[in-house]
Amino acid sequence: MLRPYLIEIRLMGETKNLTKKLIYDIFHKFRVKGQVRKKPVPHVTLFGPFACKNIRQVIHAIGEVGSQYSELPYEINGFDYFELKKKFLFITTSTKKNVVYLKIVPSDDLKDFRHELAKKLLKFTDAVNTSHDSRDKFKFHATIAMKDIHHKFDEIWEYLKNYDIKTKGMCYRITLLNQGKIMYEYDMPTKRLLNRKQALGRRPRERTSENYRTSQSQTEENRSRRSHFRQDRTRKNYRRQESSRQDRTQQNRRQDRTGGNNQTKQNTRERSTSTLHDCYSILEISENSTSAEIHSSYRRLSLLWHPDKHIDSTRKKIAEEQMKLINNAKKTLESMGKWD
């Protein structure tokens, strides 16, 4: 029975160039044509080949699982090979090394994605690979030589020992093939399903990865700006609170010199109330906050302003000052019975 469909991820960037170089090196040196009879496209098969009655179910499954991910990282680590074994009455009569491949070490995300997708597809497809329903037994690989390599395998394997390959790669698209041609691609960063024309547009994969990296860098930049703004605001609050404390101290000294005892008691009450307001402001809570909210805000601010989280010396100094304010606010609330 014809099984025309295949689901794969295609290698990009450095990993793609490295794999193509190996394919052509082996072809030119050993004249094995199995992998170059058609234009080689470095890829990792995830599911198939298979046939199904309704391809829309397959497309829907790819989109449903792919929408949970934005990228699928992996590593390339050395070489391995597949062995074709012929058996007669459960006895192996001959072996034939027919595929040499790059070992793909998948991330947990890539493993989970392939396993979740396979579980959905096995319900309505006729894929025959018995390892499809296993998360850990499935072998991720990128083929570099196949079919006509049996008689030259030892030479090829000796040649590959000269290479020490270990690199990392990233996948952003899931490709659905029909008889070796792209039918659809699912773009994970943008959560879009692309038809063949869109998938083969100008710089399609480079643009996808470039846009995704740009969006990630913009996110980091926005976070940095928010952090700078928060630190500037904290610095101003700190200066204002210090100025207010100094003014109150000078006023109290003048009143002590004039002997205004009643006024001193009143000022002490006002100072206590003002100090309480400062504590609420420092801990970013309201006067009506519950004990749980006060504790939660204290833990959050302690994690945010812990000096060990800041590398720059200026920011570290600001963080140390802010931590003093936060801890002093906690002690003040404890002394006033506001901290349960």
ROBA-184732 format. One line per 5 residues: number of its first residue (from 1); their letters; for each residue x, y negated, z of N, C-alpha, C. Coordinates in pm, whole numbers, always signed. Each point is the difference from the previous one (the first is absolute). Layout:
% ROBA-184732
NUM) A) X Y Z X Y Z X Y Z | ...
***
This chain:
% ROBA-184732
1) MLRPY) +84 +120 +0 -84 -120 +0 +88 -125 +0 | -38 -97 -81 +76 -124 -11 -19 -85 +126 | +113 -44 +57 -5 -88 +117 +75 -129 -37 | -71 -99 -51 +67 -117 -60 +39 -109 +98 | -55 +2 +121 +19 -114 +90 +114 +23 +100
6) LIEIR) +65 -110 +36 +111 +4 +96 +3 -132 +75 | +28 +6 +129 +14 -122 +81 +143 -9 +50 | +62 -116 -18 +142 -16 +35 +27 -141 +47 | +119 -19 +58 +54 -134 +24 +124 -14 -86 | +22 -115 -58 +115 -22 -88 +107 -79 +74
11) LMGET) +124 +46 -17 +111 -65 +68 +24 -138 -60 | +46 -92 +83 +20 -138 -43 +139 -48 +38 | +45 -103 -70 +124 -69 +36 +123 +89 -1 | +77 -6 +107 +128 +72 +9 -19 +151 -11 | -103 +54 +67 -22 +145 -3 -37 +46 -141
16) KNLTK) -76 -80 -72 -36 +34 -138 +124 +3 -89 | +83 -104 +8 +121 -7 -82 +97 +114 +31 | +13 +33 +128 +89 +108 +42 -47 +134 -57 | -130 +26 +8 -54 +127 -50 +16 +12 -151 | -29 -107 -73 +15 +4 -146 +146 +22 -40
21) KLIYD) +92 -63 +73 +142 +19 -31 +39 +147 +17 | -46 +62 +108 +31 +142 +22 -58 +88 -110 | -124 -28 -40 -65 +78 -105 +82 -4 -129 | +40 -120 -41 +75 -13 -125 +144 +49 +13 | +60 -15 +118 +134 +54 +21 +2 +152 -20
26) IFHKF) -99 +67 +59 -8 +147 -13 -28 +39 -145 | -88 -77 -65 -32 +30 -141 +125 -13 -89 | +73 -110 +13 +116 -23 -87 +115 +97 +32 | +17 +35 +124 +114 +84 +37 -26 +148 -28 | -126 +45 +21 -28 +144 -12 -99 +34 -112
31) RVKGQ) -48 -103 -70 -90 +19 -115 -123 +81 +38 | -61 -32 +114 -127 +63 +39 -110 -104 -22 | -103 +39 -75 -98 -97 -49 -134 +5 +73 | -12 +87 +100 -130 +19 +64 -63 -127 +52 | +80 -88 +58 -55 -120 +63 -2 -120 -94
36) VRKKP) +61 +11 -121 +6 -115 -90 -70 +27 -133 | -79 +106 -8 -76 +22 -123 -99 -114 -23 | -51 -53 +110 -77 -124 -4 +77 -104 +80 | -39 -125 -16 +67 -106 +75 -14 +28 +149 | +112 +18 +73 -10 +36 +142 -55 -114 +84
41) VPHVT) -95 +33 +85 -58 -98 +93 +20 +55 +142 | +98 -51 +74 +25 +51 +136 -125 -14 +87 | -43 +109 +60 -123 -2 +78 +2 +111 +106 | -96 -8 +90 -22 +104 +101 -145 +45 -10 | -23 +125 -31 -136 +52 -12 -62 +15 +139
46) LFGPF) -125 -50 +13 -72 +11 +126 -110 +106 -3 | -62 +18 -119 -110 +97 -9 -19 +39 -147 | -17 +132 -22 -26 +48 -134 +111 +89 -52 | -16 +41 -126 -108 -37 -93 -134 +60 +39 | -110 -64 -48 -132 +47 +37 -101 -40 -106
51) ACKNI) -117 +61 +8 -114 -37 -83 -118 -25 +92 | -98 -76 -47 -120 -27 +81 -114 -36 -94 | -122 +9 +52 -117 -31 -81 -27 -150 -6 | +32 -71 +106 -30 -144 +7 +124 -75 +47 | +69 -66 -93 +124 -70 +35 -27 -121 +90
56) RQVIH) -123 -50 +1 -35 -114 +85 +15 +36 +148 | -26 +124 +33 +20 +43 +139 +146 -9 +40 | +88 +35 -93 +145 -8 +25 +42 -146 +21 | -48 -88 -89 +35 -142 +9 -50 -59 +131 | -121 +37 +39 -56 -50 +126 +84 +47 +119
61) AIGEV) +43 +126 -3 +81 +56 +110 +134 -73 +11 | +63 -29 -115 +128 -72 +1 -19 -138 +62 | -106 -71 -41 -25 -133 +55 -33 +2 +148 | -78 +100 +41 -40 +9 +141 +119 +24 +91 | +90 +93 -39 +118 +28 +82 +104 -111 -16
66) GSQYS) +20 -49 -123 +102 -102 -25 -29 -132 +68 | -129 -30 +25 -35 -128 +63 +53 -10 +143 | +40 +112 +59 +52 +0 +137 +150 -30 +7 | +66 -14 -116 +145 -19 -4 +35 -119 -90 | +113 -64 +29 +52 -107 -85 +129 +39 -69
71) ELPYE) +71 +98 +54 +124 +48 -59 +29 +139 +55 | +78 +77 -79 +35 +136 +40 +152 +16 -11 | +74 -13 +110 +146 +12 -5 +46 +146 -4 | +122 +19 -51 +60 +133 -5 +151 -15 -11 | +72 +110 +13 +146 +2 -16 +38 +108 -100
76) INGFD) +111 -21 -69 +59 +104 -85 +126 +48 +69 | +10 +132 +18 +113 +55 +76 +48 +131 -64 | +90 -12 -100 +64 +118 -58 -85 +73 -103 | +42 +124 -32 -61 +79 -107 -47 +135 +55 | -89 +61 -78 -42 +137 +28 -53 +60 -130
81) YFELK) -46 +124 +4 -49 +64 -122 -114 +96 +33 | -82 +27 -103 -105 +101 +10 +45 +127 -72 | -43 +111 +56 +36 +129 -56 -127 +73 -44 | -2 +43 -124 -113 +78 -51 +29 +148 +22 | -88 +66 +74 +20 +142 +31 -102 +86 -72
86) KKFLF) +48 +105 -67 -88 +97 -64 -11 +124 +88 | -124 +44 +20 -22 +113 +90 -74 +114 -71 | +28 +119 +46 -72 +118 -48 -31 +88 +122 | -127 +18 +27 -44 +77 +118 +62 -56 +128 | -9 -134 +13 +47 -72 +118 +152 +5 +17
91) ITTST) +72 +42 -103 +146 +3 +6 +54 -102 -99 | +90 -86 +46 +60 -101 -88 +97 +68 -97 | -30 -12 -128 +84 +64 -102 +103 -95 -59 | -29 -130 -1 +96 -97 -55 -30 -138 +56 | +103 -83 +1 -16 -139 +42 +60 -91 -107
96) KKNVV) -58 -118 -8 +44 -94 -103 -11 -141 +56 | +113 -68 +8 +0 -139 +51 -40 -90 -117 | -123 -56 +9 -54 -70 -117 -26 -149 +21 | +21 -51 +122 -21 -144 +24 +104 -51 +100 | +63 -111 -33 +89 -72 +93 -66 -134 +29
101) YLKIV) -2 -38 +127 -72 -122 +35 +69 -76 +112 | -37 -127 +11 +42 -83 +112 -93 +26 +117 | +57 +19 +118 -83 +24 +118 -58 -133 +50 | -132 -5 +6 -70 -118 +49 -40 +25 +146 | +47 -87 +88 -37 +10 +141 -113 -101 +24
106) PSDDL) -124 +46 +13 -113 -94 +10 -13 -61 +139 | -52 -121 +5 -35 -60 +129 -129 +65 +50 | -34 -25 +125 -126 +53 +54 -119 -53 -79 | +8 -127 -42 -111 -57 -79 -19 +76 -132 | +111 +31 -68 -9 +72 -126 -54 +141 +21
111) KDFRH) +45 +66 +106 -51 +133 +31 -150 -4 +27 | -41 -96 +84 -142 -10 +37 -85 -34 -122 | +48 -92 -84 -76 -38 -119 -23 +122 -90 | +109 +73 -31 -15 +114 -90 -91 +107 +58 | +12 +25 +131 -81 +104 +63 -148 -39 +3
116) ELAKK) -30 -126 +36 -139 -46 +1 -61 +5 -139 | +79 -42 -102 -50 +3 -137 -24 +143 -46 | +92 +91 +31 -14 +139 -41 -124 +64 +62 | -25 -29 +128 -117 +59 +66 -129 -41 -70 | -8 -125 -47 -119 -45 -72 -9 +63 -139
121) LLKFT) +114 +6 -71 -2 +47 -139 -24 +150 -11 | +46 +76 +98 -17 +146 -6 -147 +42 +3 | -89 -91 +42 -142 +33 +6 -65 +7 -138 | +56 -74 -99 -67 -3 -130 +97 +13 -119 | +123 +47 +27 +95 +28 -109 +46 +145 +9
126) DAVNT) +73 +44 -104 +45 +140 -3 +151 +11 +3 | +67 -89 +76 +146 +5 +11 +42 +135 +59 | +111 +56 -53 +41 +134 +39 +122 +1 +92 | +61 -115 +24 +117 -6 +89 -44 +27 +144 | +48 +108 +58 -46 +42 +133 +50 -90 +111
131) SHDSR) +101 -83 -27 +53 -87 +107 -72 -133 +8 | -99 -23 -88 -70 -129 +0 -72 -27 +132 | -52 +105 +65 -77 -23 +122 +87 +0 +125 | +131 -1 -15 +92 -4 +115 +70 -135 +6 | +2 -60 +118 +66 -130 +14 +151 +12 -5
136) DKFKF) +55 +106 +63 +145 +10 +17 +69 +95 -98 | -75 +93 -62 +62 +96 -90 +17 -53 -142 | -76 -102 -35 +9 -55 -136 +139 -58 -23 | +60 +31 -115 +136 -46 -31 -6 -123 -92 | +40 -113 +55 +10 -122 -79 +132 +5 -77
141) HATIA) -6 -21 -131 +123 +8 -80 -13 -83 -126 | +114 -39 -55 +7 -71 -128 +91 +81 -92 | -56 +61 -103 +74 +91 -88 +102 -76 -85 | +121 +57 -12 +103 -61 -87 +45 +97 -110 | -30 +128 +13 +32 +98 -106 -91 +121 +17
146) MKDIH) -45 +58 -115 -92 +114 +13 -1 +82 -129 | -67 +114 +6 -29 +92 -111 +124 +69 -55 | +81 -70 -80 +110 +68 -70 +133 -11 +74 | -3 +5 +132 +122 -20 +77 +53 +130 +62 | -71 +112 -17 +34 +123 +72 +145 +44 -25
151) HKFDE) +41 +4 -126 +134 +49 -32 +111 -99 +36 | -35 -126 +21 +100 -101 +34 -18 -52 +143 | -81 +68 +78 -32 -51 +132 +124 -17 +88 | +89 +101 +1 +119 -8 +87 +87 -120 -35 | +14 -29 -130 +80 -115 -42 -67 -131 +43
156) IWEYL) -132 -6 -20 -74 -122 +38 +10 -22 +151 | -17 +107 +76 +2 -13 +146 +138 -44 +49 | +106 +53 -61 +136 -41 +35 +22 -147 -34 | -55 -44 -113 +14 -140 -42 -71 -94 +99 | -117 +39 +48 -77 -85 +90 +65 -13 +138
161) KNYDI) +92 +90 +33 +70 -12 +128 +87 -125 +7 | +28 -58 -117 +80 -123 -3 -80 -122 +46 | -133 +16 +2 -87 -110 +41 -38 +14 +147 | +7 -110 +70 -47 -5 +139 -113 -103 +4 | -121 +48 -19 -114 -91 -20 -84 -7 +127
166) KTKGM) -17 -122 +48 -89 -25 +113 -45 -145 -10 | -128 -19 -31 -53 -135 -17 -148 -3 +38 | -53 -120 +14 -140 -16 +39 -80 -61 -115 | -130 +34 -4 -87 -52 -103 -137 -32 +56 | -81 -69 -83 -133 -41 +42 -97 +17 -116
171) CYRIT) -120 +44 +31 -102 +17 -104 -118 -92 +33 | -54 -67 -103 -114 -89 +18 -121 +42 -83 | +18 +98 -92 -111 +40 -86 -14 +152 -6 | -125 +46 -14 -32 +140 -19 -47 +16 -144 | +61 +92 -76 -26 +15 -143 -78 +127 -27
176) LLNQG) -109 -14 -78 -80 +114 -45 +29 +20 -149 | +51 +119 -37 +35 +31 -139 -102 +95 -61 | -19 -17 -130 -82 +93 -79 +85 +46 -118 | +43 +126 +4 +90 +56 -102 +127 -83 -15 | +56 -39 +113 +129 -70 +0 -7 -149 -21
181) KIMYE) -120 -56 -24 -14 -145 -23 -77 -63 +115 | +40 -124 +32 -66 -71 +109 -147 -20 -35 | -86 +39 +92 -144 -22 -15 -43 -118 +89 | +38 +8 +128 -25 -108 +95 +117 -8 +98 | +15 -118 +60 +92 -18 +112 -72 -76 +110
186) YDMPT) +25 +43 +125 -56 -73 +113 +111 -81 +66 | -18 -132 +4 +100 -91 +55 -32 -24 +148 | +86 +52 +89 -29 -3 +143 +8 -139 +64 | +99 -84 -34 +3 -133 +64 -122 -84 -31 | -51 +6 -125 -115 -82 -38 -132 +76 +9
191) KRLLN) +6 +133 +28 -120 +85 +10 -83 -4 -130 | +70 +5 -113 -68 -6 -130 +25 +127 -79 | -104 +41 -77 +13 +111 -94 +31 -59 -137 | +112 +42 -61 +44 -54 -129 -22 +104 -109 | -56 -44 -114 -10 +92 -114 +135 +9 -69
196) RKQAL) +6 +78 -107 +129 +24 -67 +63 -130 -50 | -80 -87 -59 +53 -124 -56 +55 -90 +110 | -73 -9 +111 +48 -83 +111 +125 +59 +65 | +3 +133 +10 +115 +66 +64 +127 -17 -80 | -14 -6 -135 +118 -10 -87 +28 -144 -43
201) GRRPR) -59 -98 +71 +24 -140 -34 +145 -40 +25 | +32 -126 -27 +138 -48 +17 +45 +11 +145 | +114 +54 +17 +63 +17 +132 -102 +45 +104 | -76 +106 -26 -110 +34 +92 +47 +37 +140 | +93 +93 +10 +41 +47 +132 +87 -102 +70
206) ERTSE) +89 -66 -77 +85 -101 +61 -84 -114 +57 | -107 -38 -75 -86 -107 +46 -74 +39 +127 | -44 +125 +5 -71 +47 +120 +89 -8 +122 | +122 +56 -9 +90 +0 +115 +45 -141 +34 | +21 -85 -105 +44 -137 +25 -108 -80 +72
211) NYRTS) -127 +15 -45 -110 -71 +65 -16 +46 +143 | +18 +129 +21 -18 +53 +135 +110 -53 +93 | +125 +0 -51 +109 -53 +83 -21 -148 +29 | -50 -76 -102 -25 -142 +18 -105 -23 +108 | -108 +78 -6 -106 -15 +100 +52 +33 +139
216) QSQTE) +88 +102 +9 +58 +36 +129 +88 -111 +54 | +82 -61 -90 +89 -107 +44 -79 -124 +42 | -113 -27 -71 -84 -113 +36 -64 +22 +137 | -40 +124 +25 -57 +32 +131 +102 -24 +110 | +125 +47 -22 +105 -21 +99 +28 -149 +20
221) ENRSR) -4 -77 -112 +26 -144 +9 -110 -69 +81 | -126 +40 -24 -111 -58 +76 +12 +32 +148 | +41 +124 +30 +20 +37 +140 +107 -87 +64 | +109 -23 -76 +110 -80 +52 -46 -143 +27 | -82 -55 -94 -50 -136 +18 -88 -10 +124
226) RSHFR) -87 +100 +20 -87 -1 +117 +83 +8 +128 | +108 +80 -6 +88 +13 +117 +68 -133 +32 | +51 -70 -106 +64 -130 +20 -99 -101 +59 | -123 +1 -53 -102 -93 +48 -30 +27 +147 | -12 +128 +36 -30 +38 +138 +113 -44 +93
231) QDRTR) +125 +16 -47 +114 -40 +83 +6 -151 +18 | -29 -76 -109 +0 -146 +10 -108 -47 +98 | -118 +62 -10 -109 -39 +89 +35 +31 +145 | +65 +114 +22 +41 +37 +136 +104 -97 +54 | +93 -40 -88 +104 -95 +42 -62 -133 +43
236) KNYRR) -101 -47 -77 -67 -127 +35 -77 +13 +131 | -69 +113 +16 -73 +22 +125 +94 +2 +120 | +114 +63 -19 +98 +9 +108 +49 -139 +40 | +33 -82 -101 +48 -136 +29 -109 -82 +69 | -124 +11 -47 -109 -75 +59 -23 +42 +145
241) QESSR) +5 +131 +26 -20 +48 +137 +112 -45 +92 | +126 +2 -51 +113 -46 +81 -12 -148 +33 | -43 -80 -100 -17 -143 +23 -108 -25 +104 | -110 +77 -9 -110 -15 +96 +45 +36 +141 | +80 +104 +11 +50 +40 +133 +89 -108 +60
246) QDRTQ) +89 -56 -81 +90 -104 +49 -78 -123 +48 | -104 -38 -77 -82 -115 +41 -69 +26 +133 | -53 +119 +17 -68 +33 +126 +97 +1 +117 | +120 +52 -24 +102 +4 +107 +37 -141 +46 | +21 -91 -95 +36 -138 +35 -114 -68 +75
251) QNRRQ) -123 +25 -44 -115 -60 +67 -13 +49 +144 | +22 +128 +19 -8 +55 +136 +107 -56 +91 | +120 -20 -53 +108 -59 +81 -34 -142 +43 | -57 -79 -91 -37 -137 +35 -106 -1 +109 | -98 +92 -13 -107 +5 +99 +51 +46 +137
256) DRTGG) +98 +93 -3 +59 +45 +127 +71 -114 +71 | +66 -85 -77 +73 -112 +59 -96 -100 +64 | -117 -18 -58 -97 -96 +54 -84 +60 +110 | +13 +130 +26 -71 +63 +111 -146 +26 -26 | -42 +9 -122 -142 +25 -31 -33 +147 +14
261) NNQTK) -29 +42 +125 -25 +143 +25 -128 +49 -66 | -107 -79 +15 -127 +42 -59 +11 +10 -152 | +66 -103 -54 +17 +1 -146 +87 +118 -44 | +99 +34 +84 +88 +113 -33 -78 +130 -5 | -92 +19 +98 -81 +122 -1 -88 +8 -124
266) QNTRE) -57 -116 -36 -84 -3 -120 +82 +33 -124 | +121 -61 -6 +87 +26 -115 +43 +147 -5 | +18 +60 +120 +38 +142 +3 -109 +86 -60 | -129 -33 +34 -111 +75 -59 -6 -20 -152 | +20 -127 -42 -2 -29 -144 +114 +73 -70
271) RSTST) +120 +0 +67 +115 +67 -59 -25 +150 -13 | -67 +57 +100 -32 +143 -4 -94 +30 -117 | -103 -89 -17 -94 +19 -111 +69 -16 -134 | +87 -105 -7 +73 -24 -124 +93 +116 -33 | +68 +54 +105 +88 +115 -21 -77 +120 -52
276) LHDCY) -122 +20 +52 -85 +110 -44 -36 -16 -148 | -32 -125 -38 -29 -26 -141 +121 +30 -88 | +120 -36 +49 +123 +29 -75 +18 +150 -19 | -29 +76 +105 +14 +146 -8 -93 +57 -106 | -127 -47 +1 -95 +47 -100 +48 -35 -141
281) SILEI) +56 -121 -13 +48 -44 -131 +119 +84 -47 | +93 +26 +91 +120 +78 -36 -38 +141 -40 | -96 +61 +73 -40 +138 -29 -107 +9 -109 | -39 -120 -55 -95 -6 -112 -132 +68 +35 | -53 -35 +117 -128 +55 +45 -86 -115 +51
286) SENST) -128 +27 +22 -90 -102 +53 -18 +22 +150 | -64 -97 +66 -20 +10 +145 -96 +113 +35 | -86 +37 -95 -100 +105 +25 +48 +138 -44 | +126 +14 -35 +51 +129 -47 -6 +104 +111 | -29 +123 -42 -3 +111 +96 +142 +45 +33
291) SAEIH) +11 +83 +104 +131 +51 +39 +64 +81 -113 | -82 +79 -70 +53 +81 -111 +53 -88 -112 | -70 -110 -28 +44 -92 -106 +131 -69 +40 | +13 -36 +130 +124 -65 +47 +117 +96 -13 | -18 +126 +42 +107 +100 -11 +37 +25 -145
296) SSYRR) -101 +10 -88 +25 +26 -142 +78 -112 -65 | -39 -126 +32 +70 -115 -56 +144 -7 +50 | +22 +34 +128 +135 +0 +55 +90 +102 -71 | -53 +121 -20 +79 +104 -68 +32 -40 -144 | -101 -58 -70 +22 -39 -139 +108 -108 -10
301) LSLLW) -7 -102 +85 +98 -109 -5 +138 +47 +44 | +6 +93 +95 +129 +53 +43 +70 +74 -113 | -79 +77 -78 +58 +71 -115 +43 -98 -108 | -81 -105 -20 +30 -97 -106 +125 -81 +30 | +18 -40 +127 +109 -91 +35 +116 +68 +72
306) HPDKH) +5 +131 -1 +113 +68 +65 +130 -39 -73 | +100 -47 +71 +124 -48 -65 +68 +105 -88 | -13 +127 +33 +66 +104 -79 -56 +13 -140 | -119 -58 -25 -60 +8 -133 +46 -111 -92 | +86 -89 +50 +46 -114 -79 +153 +6 -14
311) IDSTR) +47 -5 -125 +143 +11 -27 +67 -137 -1 | -66 -98 -63 +58 -134 -8 +16 -60 +140 | +114 -63 +26 +31 -50 +135 -98 -109 +44 | -39 -88 -94 -94 -108 +34 -136 +57 +38 | -48 +92 -83 -130 +61 +29 +6 +82 +128
316) KKIAE) +114 +63 +24 +15 +80 +122 -10 -89 +124 | +59 -119 -8 -4 -93 +113 -143 -47 +24 | -71 -32 -109 -140 -41 +12 -84 +112 +61 | +27 +123 -44 -74 +115 +52 +24 +19 +150 | +126 -21 +43 +31 +13 +143 -76 -104 +82
321) EQMKL) -5 -124 -52 -74 -106 +71 -149 +34 +7 | -53 +50 -111 -142 +33 -4 -33 +116 +95 | +90 +97 +8 -21 +113 +92 -1 -47 +145 | +84 -100 +33 +0 -56 +135 -136 -62 +32 | -55 -76 -98 -131 -62 +19 -107 +106 +20
326) INNAK) +5 +105 -81 -101 +105 +7 +6 +70 +136 | +122 +33 +46 +15 +68 +129 -37 -91 +117 | +33 -130 -11 -39 -95 +105 -151 -14 +7 | -65 +0 -118 -146 -9 -3 -62 +122 +68 | +60 +116 -25 -51 +122 +64 +14 -9 +152
331) KTLES) +119 -45 +49 +21 -11 +144 -96 -100 +64 | -26 -111 -71 -93 -101 +52 -140 +57 +15 | -45 +72 -102 -133 +61 +6 -8 +104 +111 | +110 +74 +20 +2 +99 +107 -11 -68 +137 | +74 -111 +17 -2 -70 +129 -135 -63 +28
336) MGKWD) -75 -33 -104 -132 -62 +18 -112 +103 +0 | +37 +129 -7 -102 +105 +5 -77 +18 -128 | +53 -51 -111 -68 +12 -129 +46 +123 -77 | +98 +70 +53 +60 +115 -72 -32 +128 +80 | -91 +79 -53 -42 +123 +70 +94 +114 -31
***
